[in-house]
Amino acid sequence: MHLLDTLKAKLAPAKEKAADLAHHHEDKIDKLEHGLDKVAQVVDEKTKGKYSEKIHAGTDKAKGAMDRFTQKSGTEPGEGTATPPEAPPPAS
């Protein structure tokens, strides 16, 4: 497990820089996601819906990967967007 930890530590700066670049170019990534939808639609039409489920599953996975990549280092998708839980009512 030591080797894996060493690799993670050495790759962390590169990952952070890539995430910063991706975050900086989110508009281009959004266009890429839109293009991915168009391609999926064309392929689905050409195959007459035969592989529709697989096409959409692959498209969703690709979009998810792009979304995770654009997240800032140290944050998870959706982090900071949830409302905090309500405090329990006072005991009587």
C-alpha positions in Angstrom: 0.0 0.0 0.0 3.0 2.2 0.5 3.7 2.4 -3.3 0.1 3.6 -3.9 0.4 6.3 -1.3 3.7 7.5 -2.8 2.1 7.6 -6.3 -0.9 9.6 -5.0 1.4 12.1 -3.3 3.5 12.6 -6.4 0.5 12.9 -8.7 -1.4 15.3 -6.4 0.1 18.5 -7.9 -0.6 17.4 -11.4 -4.1 16.5 -10.5 -4.7 19.9 -8.9 -3.2 21.7 -11.9 -5.4 19.7 -14.3 -8.5 20.5 -12.1 -7.7 24.2 -12.1 -7.4 24.2 -15.9 -10.6 22.3 -16.3 -12.4 24.6 -13.8 -11.0 27.6 -15.8 -12.4 26.2 -19.1 -15.8 25.0 -17.8 -17.6 26.7 -20.7 -15.7 24.6 -23.2 -16.3 21.5 -21.2 -20.1 22.3 -21.1 -19.9 22.6 -24.9 -18.2 19.2 -25.0 -20.9 17.7 -22.9 -23.5 19.1 -25.3 -21.6 17.6 -28.2 -21.5 14.3 -26.5 -25.3 14.4 -26.3 -25.6 15.2 -30.0 -23.2 12.3 -30.9 -25.2 9.9 -28.7 -28.4 10.9 -30.3 -27.0 10.4 -33.8 -25.5 7.0 -33.0 -28.8 6.0 -31.3 -30.7 7.0 -34.5 -28.3 5.2 -36.8 -28.6 2.0 -34.7 -32.4 2.4 -34.6 -32.4 2.3 -30.8 -30.9 -1.2 -30.7 -28.1 0.0 -28.3 -29.9 2.9 -26.7 -29.4 1.8 -23.1 -25.6 1.2 -23.6 -25.2 4.5 -25.5 -27.0 6.5 -22.7 -25.1 4.6 -20.0 -21.8 5.4 -21.6 -22.7 9.0 -22.2 -23.7 9.4 -18.5 -20.5 7.9 -17.4 -18.5 10.2 -19.6 -20.4 13.3 -18.4 -19.9 12.1 -14.8 -16.2 11.8 -15.3 -16.0 15.3 -16.8 -18.0 16.7 -13.9 -15.7 15.0 -11.3 -12.7 16.4 -13.2 -13.9 20.0 -13.1 -14.4 19.9 -9.3 -11.8 21.7 -7.3 -9.3 19.6 -5.5 -10.5 18.5 -2.1 -14.2 18.9 -2.8 -16.7 16.2 -3.9 -19.5 16.8 -6.3 -22.4 18.3 -4.5 -20.3 19.2 -1.5 -21.4 22.5 0.0 -24.7 22.4 -1.8 -26.8 20.5 0.7 -28.6 22.3 3.4 -27.4 21.5 6.9 -29.6 19.1 8.9 -32.1 20.7 11.3 -31.3 20.7 14.9 -33.3 18.2 17.0 -36.1 19.8 19.0 -35.1 20.6 22.6 -35.9 17.9 25.2 -38.9 18.6 27.4 
